[in-house]
Amino acid sequence: MYLPIVRQPLNVPKVDKIVVNCGIGEAAQNSKGLDAAINDMALITGQRPVKTKARNAIAQFKIRENQTLGIAVTLRGNVMYAFLDRFINLGLPRTRDFQGVSPNSFDGHGNYSVGLKEQSVFPELSYDALGKPRGMDVCITTTAQTDKEAYKLLALMGMPFREGAGPVGVVKKKKLKSHHFNTKTKAKSRR
């Protein structure tokens, strides 16, 4: 893999933080479900999560203001690198039908996001003790300026990307001309 020459050591991309988020849904209504989700996340990440709450009330989703919707953990330093190592080497390979993670999940600024359908892939949780399976989102924030730099950084750290694929550049949409919106020309062309 080709690496560009970096003139300053401080310009080398690195992992800044990892945010692990879990929506708990109806488990937030009872205290036992919420405590179980918090304990599971604390076992997985090594750090106690905080509750995420709704800012506004949304009647269509039956959400009240300040209602607990999920839990989140922001990892930095040694705890972050320990979690990243377990996530790459233990968590991802244990997922069902794992083919590698998508290299197209970069956000355009060098950050990578991946979602898991089950928390049971982590060895810290016993499979029998789990109740309802909960998914989680992992967002890896890097200091890389571009997606290619972040892709190289994570690939060198051992992130199992799918074979034969790399980060896709920006897809430009076709600019529509005025004749695309003119209904009279469409009616004439159909005849």
BELNORKA-V377877 format. One record per residue. RES is the residue in one small letter. PHI is phi in whole degrees, -180 to 180 (* if undefined). BURIAL is I if it has 9 or more other C-alpha atoms within 8 Angstrom, else O. Layout:
res phi burial
RES PHI BURIAL
RES PHI BURIAL
This chain:
res phi burial
m * O
y -80 O
l -117 O
p -70 O
i -75 O
v -104 O
r -80 O
q -117 O
p -62 O
l -75 O
n -86 O
v -69 O
p -65 I
k -146 O
v -81 I
d -89 I
k -158 I
i -129 I
v -110 I
v -109 I
n -124 I
c -141 I
g -84 I
i -106 I
g 60 O
e -76 O
a -69 I
a -72 I
q -72 O
n -109 O
s -71 O
k -67 O
g -65 I
l -67 I
d -65 O
a -65 O
a -66 I
i -65 I
n -66 I
d -63 I
m -66 I
a -66 I
l -67 I
i -69 I
t -94 I
g 84 I
q -147 I
r -74 I
p -80 I
v -108 O
k -83 I
t -101 I
k -120 I
a -73 I
r -80 O
n -126 O
a -85 I
i -127 O
a -68 O
q -64 O
f -98 O
k 57 O
i -112 I
r -98 I
e -67 I
n 65 O
q -80 O
t -71 I
l -110 I
g -170 I
i -134 I
a -146 I
v -133 I
t -108 O
l -106 I
r -140 I
g 71 O
n -66 O
v -64 I
m -65 I
y -68 I
a -66 O
f -66 I
l -62 O
d -64 I
r -67 I
f -66 I
i -74 I
n -91 I
l -117 I
g -71 I
l -64 I
p -65 O
r -87 I
t -70 O
r -70 O
d 54 O
f -77 I
q -114 O
g 115 O
v -86 I
s -73 O
p -81 I
n -99 O
s -96 O
f -83 I
d -96 O
g 99 O
h -121 I
g 90 I
n -108 I
y -124 I
s -128 I
v -144 I
g -116 O
l -116 O
k -82 O
e -138 I
q -86 I
s -70 I
v -74 I
f -86 I
p -71 O
e -69 O
l -100 I
s -79 O
y -66 O
d -73 O
a -78 O
l -73 I
g -90 O
k -72 O
p -67 I
r -118 I
g -93 I
m -154 I
d -112 I
v -121 I
c -113 I
i -102 I
t -98 I
t -117 I
t -91 I
a -68 I
q -84 O
t -125 I
d -68 I
k -65 O
e -64 I
a -67 I
y -61 I
k -65 I
l -61 I
l -69 I
a -66 I
l -70 O
m -81 O
g 106 O
m -64 I
p -82 O
f -76 I
r -63 I
e -71 O
g 73 O
a -133 O
g -133 O
p -65 I
v -84 O
g -73 O
v -70 O
v -89 O
k -90 O
k -82 O
k -72 O
k -80 O
l -85 O
k -96 O
s -66 O
h -70 O
h -70 O
f -100 O
n -80 O
t -77 O
k -68 O
t -70 O
k -67 O
a -65 O
k -70 O
s -73 O
r -77 O
r -75 O
